[in-house]
Amino acid sequence: MRAPNPALPRSAGLGLGAAALTLLLAATPATAIVGGREGAEVPGAASAVMVLTSGGGVCSGIVVAPDAVLTAGHCVAGVGENRVHYRDETGRPVLAETAARSLHPAYDGDAIRGRTRSIDLALLRTREPLPARFVPAALSAAMPRAGQSLTLAGYGAARGGDRRSIGRYRGATLAVVEPYGPSRILVWLKAPGAGGCQGDSGGPILDGAAVVAVAAWVKDACGGLTQGILLGPQRDWIDRTLSGWGASARW
């Protein structure tokens, strides 16, 4: 697992770990996001992809430019290779190669044990532009407040350990909570019977149609307290990285 808040206890992470790629590609339609709903009407669907690792891990990702995807840092750190996964118009799976990867310089994979701050974000650049049907997400520097409703979305499992339910984009409405006080780096979300699960790391947390944070961590078990990295404080890194690739985000 990867948890960016040193004050939180060691818990179950959102990353999948060792899911088999062959299982993912063969999976029948199923659910994702504990307590969520699926369909093209779920916010962020037009900019959502999956991010796969050479070790068989599965994460979610957000298209932020025609050839750039934003995801969680722990989906990239220590990984030999990433591919961006989506299905073409015929439903056939596509694995897009990456030409460049950028891990946030403040990412710390040992944040809990070291009690240090970690910015769990990464950007991937694909070798070729993604199909035009993927609309770069609108990003927001808004700072959500306690009690506000946001949408958590991703391709993760419907329940812990259920690898066959990975691969369907779903979303759920959760409320912003402040269990450890307000933060200018993190947002915490919680709702009865709903929350992130394995494979949802890197998925969008949306205020309406705009992405305000990236899902990174869930406490204890799937469907529990879910944490995301706010994008506003990281705008400079996002913009500088994309600029170096000849791209720009929509803010």
C-alpha positions as a printed Julia matrix, in Angstrom:
251×3 Matrix{Float64}:
   0.0     0.0     0.0
   0.95    3.62   -0.28
  -0.42    6.19    2.16
   0.62    9.84    1.96
  -0.42   10.8     5.5
   2.06    9.8     8.23
  -0.63   10.14   10.89
  -2.69    7.31    9.45
  -2.23    3.68   10.55
  -0.97    0.96    8.24
  -3.99   -0.13    6.22
  -5.11   -1.75    2.99
  -4.01    0.24   -0.07
  -5.99    0.86   -3.22
  -3.34   -0.62   -5.53
  -4.18   -4.09   -6.83
  -0.81   -5.73   -6.26
  -0.63   -8.88   -8.4
  -3.78   -9.1   -10.5
  -3.19  -11.09  -13.68
  -3.4    -9.07  -16.9
  -4.92  -12.04  -18.71
  -7.68  -12.18  -16.11
  -8.4    -8.48  -16.56
  -8.63   -8.69  -20.34
 -10.92  -11.72  -20.17
 -13.17  -10.37  -17.44
 -16.89  -10.25  -18.08
 -18.83   -7.03  -17.34
 -18.9    -6.48  -13.59
 -18.87   -3.74  -10.99
 -16.22   -1.46   -9.52
 -16.07    1.09   -6.69
 -17.74   -0.3    -3.6
 -21.33    0.95   -3.51
 -21.03    2.69   -6.88
 -22.96    2.95  -10.1
 -21.65    2.41  -13.62
 -22.3     3.88  -17.04
 -21.29    6.65  -19.41
 -23.2     9.13  -17.26
 -20.76    8.72  -14.36
 -18.66   11.92  -14.14
 -15.23   11.62  -15.69
 -16.06    8.65  -17.94
 -14.91   10.42  -21.11
 -11.4    10.88  -19.69
 -10.97    7.6   -17.79
  -8.47    4.85  -18.62
  -6.73    2.05  -16.78
  -3.02    2.06  -15.94
  -1.34   -1.36  -15.86
   2.06   -2.28  -14.47
   4.62   -4.79  -15.69
   4.09   -6.7   -12.43
   0.4    -7.28  -13.14
  -0.97   -4.38  -11.07
  -4.02   -2.37  -12.08
  -4.76    1.29  -11.38
  -7.08    3.92  -12.79
  -5.95    6.98  -14.72
  -7.18   10.36  -15.92
  -6.51   11.66  -19.43
  -5.29   15.26  -19.01
  -3.93   15.83  -22.55
  -4.17   13.86  -25.81
  -1.03   11.91  -24.88
  -0.85   12.32  -21.1
  -2.44   10.47  -18.17
  -2.47   11.44  -14.5
  -2.46    8.63  -11.93
  -1.29    7.75   -8.43
   2.46    7.75   -7.77
   2.52    4.27   -6.25
   1.21    2.93   -9.57
   4.49    4.05  -11.16
   7.16    4.01   -8.43
   9.4     0.96   -8.58
   7.56   -0.37  -11.61
   9.54   -1.43  -14.66
   6.9    -0.43  -17.18
   3.38    0.99  -17.42
   0.81    0.6   -20.16
  -2.4     2.57  -20.62
  -5.35    0.24  -21.14
  -8.64    0.99  -22.87
 -11.01   -0.69  -25.29
 -11.42    0.42  -28.88
 -14.75    1.05  -30.57
 -15.2    -2.67  -31.23
 -14.56   -3.54  -27.59
 -11.12   -4.98  -28.23
  -8.55   -4.25  -25.49
  -5.7    -1.87  -26.37
  -2.43   -1.52  -24.45
  -0.82    1.82  -25.25
   2.91    2.07  -24.64
   4.34    4.93  -22.59
   7.17    7.14  -23.81
   7.83    8.98  -20.55
   6.91    8.83  -16.87
   7.19   11.5   -14.2
   6.83   10.71  -10.49
   6.09   13.67   -8.22
   9.4    14.67   -6.57
   7.72   14.7    -3.14
   6.46   11.12   -3.43
   7.61    8.89   -0.55
   6.73    5.22   -0.77
   7.61    4.71    2.9
   5.6     7.65    4.23
   3.79    5.77    6.99
   6.79    4.13    8.58
   8.93    7.23    8.12
   6.1     9.55    9.2
   6.81   11.85    6.28
   4.62   13.68    3.81
   4.11   12.13    0.39
   2.5    13.47   -2.77
   1.18   10.31   -4.4
   0.95   11.5    -8.02
   2.53   10.56  -11.35
   2.12   11.51  -15.0
   2.49    9.18  -17.98
   3.07   10.18  -21.6
   1.85    7.76  -24.25
   3.91    7.1   -27.38
   0.94    7.96  -29.56
  -2.03   10.24  -28.86
  -5.03    8.47  -27.41
  -8.17    8.21  -29.56
 -10.08   11.47  -30.01
 -13.04   10.09  -28.04
 -11.02   10.64  -24.85
 -11.68   14.18  -23.69
  -8.92   15.66  -21.49
 -10.38   16.16  -18.03
 -11.09   19.59  -16.62
  -8.91   19.99  -13.52
  -9.83   22.19  -10.57
  -7.77   23.91   -7.9
 -10.81   24.11   -5.61
 -10.34   23.18   -1.95
 -13.34   21.06   -0.86
 -14.82   21.65    2.58
 -16.21   19.24    5.14
 -19.73   18.12    4.28
 -19.35   18.76    0.57
 -20.38   15.93   -1.77
 -17.83   14.7    -4.34
 -17.78   11.8    -6.8
 -15.14    9.09   -6.46
 -14.7     7.08   -9.66
 -12.42    4.39  -11.05
 -12.01    0.9   -12.47
 -11.46   -0.87   -9.16
 -13.04   -3.93   -7.59
 -16.55   -4.09   -6.19
 -15.28   -5.79   -3.04
 -11.95   -6.66   -1.51
 -10.07   -9.43   -3.3
 -12.64   -9.72   -6.1
 -10.27   -9.38   -9.05
 -12.89  -10.43  -11.58
 -14.94   -7.31  -10.84
 -12.1    -5.02  -11.94
 -12.39   -3.18  -15.25
 -15.76   -1.4   -15.24
 -15.78    2.35  -14.68
 -18.03    3.25  -11.76
 -18.57    6.15   -9.44
 -20.08    6.84   -6.03
 -21.03   10.01   -4.18
 -19.14   10.5    -0.92
 -18.97   13.32    1.6
 -15.83   15.22    2.49
 -14.77   14.6     6.09
 -11.91   15.99    8.15
 -10.94   13.21   10.56
  -7.51   14.71   11.22
  -8.31   18.37   10.63
  -8.4    20.31    7.34
  -5.54   19.75    4.92
  -4.15   21.71    1.99
  -2.72   18.53    0.48
  -5.31   15.8     1.08
  -9.05   15.25    0.94
 -10.83   12.46    2.83
 -14.14   10.98    1.69
 -16.61    8.71    3.42
 -20.14    7.35    2.96
 -22.0     4.34    4.37
 -21.25    1.31    2.23
 -19.25    3.2    -0.39
 -15.59    3.95   -1.05
 -12.5     3.0    -2.99
 -11.18   -0.49   -3.57
  -8.25   -2.27   -5.24
  -7.64   -0.77   -8.67
  -9.17    2.63   -7.91
  -5.8     4.28   -7.2
  -5.29    7.07   -9.7
  -9.01    7.51  -10.3
 -10.66   10.93  -10.27
 -12.35   12.62   -7.35
 -14.71   15.11   -8.95
 -16.63   18.22   -7.99
 -19.31   18.15  -10.65
 -17.42   17.55  -13.91
 -14.04   18.84  -12.68
 -11.32   16.69  -11.1
 -10.2    18.14   -7.76
  -8.13   15.2    -6.48
  -6.68   11.8    -7.37
  -7.6     8.71   -5.31
  -4.59    7.21   -3.52
  -5.5     5.28   -0.36
  -8.3     3.58    1.57
  -8.33    2.84    5.29
  -8.64   -0.71    6.63
 -10.75   -2.28    3.87
 -12.5    -1.63    0.58
 -15.34    0.83    1.0
 -13.7     2.56    3.95
 -12.39    6.07    4.47
 -10.88    7.08    1.14
  -8.12    9.62    0.66
  -7.11   11.66   -2.38
  -4.32   14.07   -3.33
  -5.67   17.56   -4.04
  -4.6    18.91   -7.43
  -4.62   22.64   -6.66
  -1.45   22.59   -4.51
   0.28   20.46   -7.17
  -0.71   22.59  -10.17
   2.82   23.91  -10.73
   4.29   20.4   -10.99
   1.49   19.22  -13.27
   1.8    22.23  -15.58
   5.61   22.15  -15.69
   5.7    18.44  -16.47
   3.11   18.68  -19.22
   4.78   21.77  -20.67
   8.0    19.8   -20.97
   6.08   17.27  -23.05
   4.56   19.98  -25.25
   1.14   19.63  -23.65
  -1.09   21.52  -21.22
  -3.91   20.72  -18.82
  -7.39   22.25  -18.74
  -7.85   24.21  -15.53
